[in-house]
Amino acid sequence: MQKPDGSLTSNLHETVKVVKDYLIHKDEQLDDTDYHKRIRAQSKEPILTADDRDYTPAQAKNVIYDLNHRKAPGEDSITSDIPESLRTIPDIYLHIKRVFKESLLSEVEKVKIIPITKPGKENSMEVSKFGPINPTNVGGKVLEKMLINRIMHRAYSNNFLNHNQFGFTPKKSAIDAALAVKEYLEEGMREGHVAILVSLDVKGAFDATW
């Protein structure tokens, strides 16, 4: 594997370190601005507060039944085709709700990162050939979906999202973005304006939080 200085790794240990350093970015606090420090302080506050409503057993049930059964299992190897078996356990969704509440209060999560070679880059020696995935346990997937549902409900109820946001937005796609650009250009052409389109491919957009 090629190292940042251009040389190649000579053993497995060195290769693993290069891949790890590329996939898992160090969170250096020495360069934090005042804004970063405020965000860090807020992130240490409890996720659940006295004002938050508990998740209901019905919410847990709905999310579990909507799980994608084709998703890979997490570290516990439990697959997502569990709804059928859960039906036979009395008050199972009430117990699940309690587990989730304790999980949010503990704020502990274990993640296993697996590097996957990108298509067409099998013979490349550049570390960017790898894309990381982290198969989450089914319970974690359910909890994440319940959190996402609550966050999205709040975001849409309060109009927090910009109308030009197309990615990661329900009922919107790249086609909608293309049509919005098309309409904008057509309007400008009718009025005799000149339009300039700048396309940016942000490399590693989510590699680091800031």
C-alpha positions in Angstrom: 0.0 0.0 0.0 1.3 3.5 -0.8 2.0 5.7 2.2 1.5 9.5 2.3 5.2 10.1 1.5 4.9 8.0 -1.7 6.8 5.0 -0.4 5.2 1.5 -0.1 4.4 -0.5 3.0 6.6 -3.5 3.6 4.5 -5.7 5.9 0.9 -6.3 7.1 1.2 -4.3 10.3 2.4 -1.2 8.4 -0.4 -1.7 5.7 -3.1 -1.9 8.4 -1.8 1.2 10.1 -1.9 3.2 6.8 -5.5 2.0 6.1 -6.6 2.8 9.7 -5.1 6.3 9.6 -6.9 6.9 6.3 -10.3 5.6 7.3 -10.3 6.8 10.9 -9.3 10.5 11.2 -7.8 11.7 14.4 -9.8 14.2 16.3 -7.2 16.8 17.2 -8.6 19.3 19.8 -5.5 21.5 19.8 -6.8 23.5 16.7 -10.3 23.9 18.1 -11.9 27.3 17.7 -14.3 28.7 20.3 -17.2 27.4 18.1 -15.7 23.9 18.2 -15.3 24.0 22.0 -18.9 25.0 22.4 -20.0 22.1 20.2 -17.9 19.7 22.2 -19.4 20.9 25.4 -22.9 20.5 24.0 -22.1 17.0 22.8 -21.4 15.9 26.4 -24.8 16.9 27.5 -27.4 14.0 27.9 -29.1 12.9 24.8 -32.3 12.4 26.7 -33.8 15.2 28.9 -36.8 15.5 31.2 -38.6 17.3 28.3 -38.2 14.4 25.8 -41.1 12.0 25.4 -40.3 8.3 25.6 -40.4 6.2 22.5 -43.5 4.0 22.5 -43.6 0.2 21.9 -45.6 0.9 18.7 -42.7 3.1 17.3 -40.2 0.3 18.0 -42.6 -2.2 16.4 -43.1 -0.2 13.2 -39.4 0.3 12.7 -38.5 -3.3 13.3 -41.1 -4.4 10.7 -39.7 -2.0 8.2 -36.1 -3.3 8.5 -34.4 -4.2 5.3 -33.8 -8.0 5.6 -30.9 -7.8 3.0 -28.7 -5.7 5.2 -25.6 -7.4 6.7 -25.7 -8.3 10.4 -23.6 -6.6 12.9 -21.0 -7.9 15.3 -23.5 -10.1 17.1 -24.4 -11.9 13.8 -28.1 -11.5 14.4 -29.8 -10.9 11.1 -32.6 -8.4 10.5 -35.3 -11.0 9.7 -36.3 -11.1 13.4 -39.8 -9.6 13.4 -41.5 -13.0 12.9 -39.8 -14.5 15.9 -40.4 -11.5 18.1 -44.2 -11.9 17.7 -44.1 -14.8 20.1 -42.5 -13.0 23.0 -44.9 -11.2 25.3 -44.4 -7.5 25.8 -41.2 -7.7 23.7 -41.6 -4.1 22.3 -42.0 -2.7 25.8 -38.7 -4.4 26.8 -37.0 -3.1 23.6 -38.2 0.4 24.5 -36.6 0.1 27.9 -33.3 -1.1 26.5 -33.2 1.8 24.0 -33.8 4.3 26.8 -30.9 2.9 28.8 -28.7 2.9 25.7 -29.3 6.6 25.1 -28.5 7.3 28.8 -25.3 5.4 28.7 -24.1 7.0 25.4 -21.9 4.0 24.6 -21.5 2.6 21.1 -19.1 0.0 19.7 -18.4 0.1 16.0 -16.6 -2.4 13.7 -15.2 -0.8 10.6 -14.6 -3.0 7.5 -12.6 -1.6 4.5 -14.3 -2.6 1.2 -12.4 -2.3 -2.1 -14.1 0.1 -4.6 -15.1 -1.4 -7.9 -12.4 -1.1 -10.6 -9.6 -0.4 -8.0 -8.7 -3.9 -7.0 -5.1 -3.5 -8.3 -4.6 0.0 -7.0 -1.9 0.6 -4.3 -3.6 3.9 -3.2 -5.3 3.7 0.2 -8.3 5.6 -1.3 -9.2 2.4 -3.0 -11.0 1.4 0.2 -14.5 2.6 1.3 -15.4 1.9 5.0 -18.6 0.2 6.1 -19.7 -0.5 9.7 -22.3 -3.2 9.9 -24.5 -2.2 12.9 -26.3 -4.6 15.2 -30.0 -4.9 14.5 -30.8 -3.3 17.8 -28.6 -0.3 16.9 -30.2 0.0 13.4 -33.7 0.1 15.0 -32.6 2.7 17.6 -30.9 4.8 14.8 -34.1 4.7 12.7 -36.2 5.8 15.6 -33.9 8.7 16.3 -33.8 9.7 12.6 -37.6 9.6 12.5 -37.9 12.0 15.4 -35.2 14.3 14.1 -36.7 14.4 10.6 -40.2 15.1 12.1 -38.8 18.0 14.0 -36.8 19.3 11.0 -39.8 19.3 8.7 -42.3 20.5 11.3 -40.2 23.6 11.9 -39.0 24.1 8.2 -35.3 23.7 9.2 -34.3 22.2 5.8 -33.5 24.4 2.8 -35.8 23.8 -0.2 -32.7 23.3 -2.3 -31.6 20.3 -0.2 -32.1 17.3 -2.4 -29.6 14.7 -1.0 -30.7 12.5 2.0 -34.2 14.0 1.7 -37.4 11.9 1.5 -39.2 12.1 -1.8 -36.3 13.9 -3.5 -33.6 12.7 -5.8 -30.8 13.7 -8.2 -33.6 13.9 -10.9 -35.3 16.7 -8.9 -32.0 18.6 -8.6 -31.5 18.3 -12.3 -35.0 19.5 -13.1 -34.5 22.5 -10.7 -31.3 23.5 -12.6 -33.1 23.0 -15.9 -35.9 25.3 -14.9 -33.5 27.9 -13.6 -31.5 27.9 -16.8 -34.6 28.1 -19.0 -35.9 31.1 -17.1 -32.5 32.9 -17.5 -32.4 32.1 -21.2 -35.9 33.6 -21.7 -34.7 36.8 -20.0 -31.5 36.9 -22.0 -29.2 36.3 -19.0 -26.0 34.3 -19.0 -25.8 31.4 -16.6 -22.7 29.8 -15.2 -22.9 26.3 -13.7 -20.2 25.2 -11.2 -20.1 21.5 -10.3 -18.2 20.6 -7.2 -17.2 17.1 -6.2 -16.3 17.4 -2.5 -13.7 14.8 -1.8 -14.1 13.1 1.5 -17.0 15.3 2.6 -17.8 13.2 5.7 -14.4 12.1 6.7 -14.3 14.5 9.6 -17.0 16.1 11.6 -15.9 19.7 11.3 
